[in-house]
Amino acid sequence: MAYEARYVLRPNPGADLGTVIESLKAGAALWKKHGAPSPRLWSVASGELGSYVLTVQFENAMEYAKVTDPLSADPEFRRWQANNLQSGAFTWVRSDLMREIALP
C-alpha cells in the first residue's frame, strides 16, 4: 500500500522566488540523503495558485518510517527548518500523509 507525504507552501509577498526554490531543493536533497526515492516539487496550476508542493512517495508505511525517523533526527534537517522560519520567505499551508486505497 503506497504512501505519499505532501508539503504545501506559499511564497510570502516580496519573497525572492529563487530563494524559495533553492530552499525546497535543499529540503528535497535532505529527504534523498535519508533514502526517499524521488522527492518532487510541483507548482500548483489550478486551485491554490502560487503555491508549491513537495511530494515524497513510498512503497509502504515501513519505507516511510525508515526515511522520516532519521530525517527528523538529523541536525542538518532541523537547521534547514529553523532557517526557513527565520527567512520568512514562505508559509506552510499544510502537510498531508496519504495512504493509497487499492481499487479493484
C-alpha positions as CSV (number, residue, x, y, z in Angstrom):
1,M,0.0,0.0,0.0
2,A,1.7,3.2,-1.2
3,Y,2.2,6.3,1.0
4,E,2.7,9.9,-0.1
5,A,3.8,12.8,2.0
6,R,2.8,16.3,0.7
7,Y,4.0,19.6,1.9
8,V,2.2,22.6,0.5
9,L,3.6,26.1,0.9
10,R,3.1,29.6,-0.5
11,P,5.9,32.2,-1.0
12,N,5.3,35.3,1.1
13,P,4.7,38.7,-0.6
14,G,8.1,40.2,-1.6
15,A,10.0,36.9,-1.2
16,D,12.6,36.0,-3.7
17,L,11.2,33.1,-5.7
18,G,14.7,31.8,-6.5
19,T,15.5,31.6,-2.7
20,V,12.3,29.7,-2.1
21,I,13.0,27.2,-4.9
22,E,16.6,26.7,-3.7
23,S,15.4,26.1,-0.1
24,L,12.9,23.5,-1.4
25,K,15.7,21.8,-3.4
26,A,17.8,21.7,-0.3
27,G,14.9,20.1,1.6
28,A,14.4,17.5,-1.2
29,A,18.1,16.7,-1.0
30,L,17.8,16.0,2.7
31,W,14.9,13.6,2.1
32,K,17.1,11.9,-0.6
33,K,20.0,11.7,1.8
34,H,17.9,9.6,4.1
35,G,16.6,7.3,1.4
36,A,13.5,8.9,-0.1
37,P,13.4,7.5,-3.7
38,S,12.4,10.6,-5.6
39,P,11.1,13.8,-4.0
40,R,9.3,16.0,-6.5
41,L,8.5,19.7,-6.5
42,W,5.2,20.9,-8.1
43,S,3.9,24.3,-9.0
44,V,0.1,24.5,-8.4
45,A,-1.6,25.2,-11.8
46,S,-5.2,25.3,-10.6
47,G,-6.8,25.9,-7.2
48,E,-4.3,27.3,-4.7
49,L,-2.4,29.3,-7.4
50,G,1.0,30.5,-6.4
51,S,1.5,27.5,-4.1
52,Y,4.3,24.9,-4.4
53,V,4.0,21.3,-3.3
54,L,6.9,19.0,-2.3
55,T,5.9,15.3,-2.6
56,V,7.7,12.2,-1.4
57,Q,6.3,8.8,-2.3
58,F,7.0,5.5,-0.6
59,E,6.0,1.9,-1.3
60,N,4.5,1.4,2.2
61,A,4.5,2.7,5.8
62,M,7.7,0.9,6.7
63,E,9.6,2.6,3.9
64,Y,8.2,5.9,5.0
65,A,9.3,5.3,8.6
66,K,12.8,4.2,7.5
67,V,13.2,7.7,6.0
68,T,11.3,10.0,8.3
69,D,12.7,8.8,11.6
70,P,16.3,9.5,10.8
71,L,15.4,12.7,8.8
72,S,13.6,14.1,11.8
73,A,16.6,13.5,14.0
74,D,19.1,14.9,11.5
75,P,20.6,18.2,12.9
76,E,21.1,19.4,9.3
77,F,17.3,19.0,8.7
78,R,16.5,20.8,11.9
79,R,18.7,23.7,10.8
80,W,17.0,23.8,7.4
81,Q,13.6,24.0,9.2
82,A,14.8,26.8,11.5
83,N,16.4,28.7,8.6
84,N,13.1,28.6,6.7
85,L,11.2,30.0,9.7
86,Q,13.8,32.8,10.1
87,S,13.8,33.7,6.5
88,G,10.1,34.4,6.3
89,A,10.3,33.6,2.6
90,F,7.3,31.2,2.6
91,T,4.4,30.0,4.7
92,W,3.5,26.3,5.2
93,V,-0.1,25.9,4.0
94,R,-0.5,22.2,5.1
95,S,1.2,18.9,5.3
96,D,-0.6,15.6,4.4
97,L,0.4,12.0,4.7
98,M,-1.8,9.9,2.4
99,R,-2.2,6.2,2.2
100,E,-3.3,4.6,-1.1
101,I,-6.6,2.6,-1.1
102,A,-6.4,-0.1,-3.8
103,L,-9.2,0.0,-6.3
104,P,-10.5,-3.3,-7.7
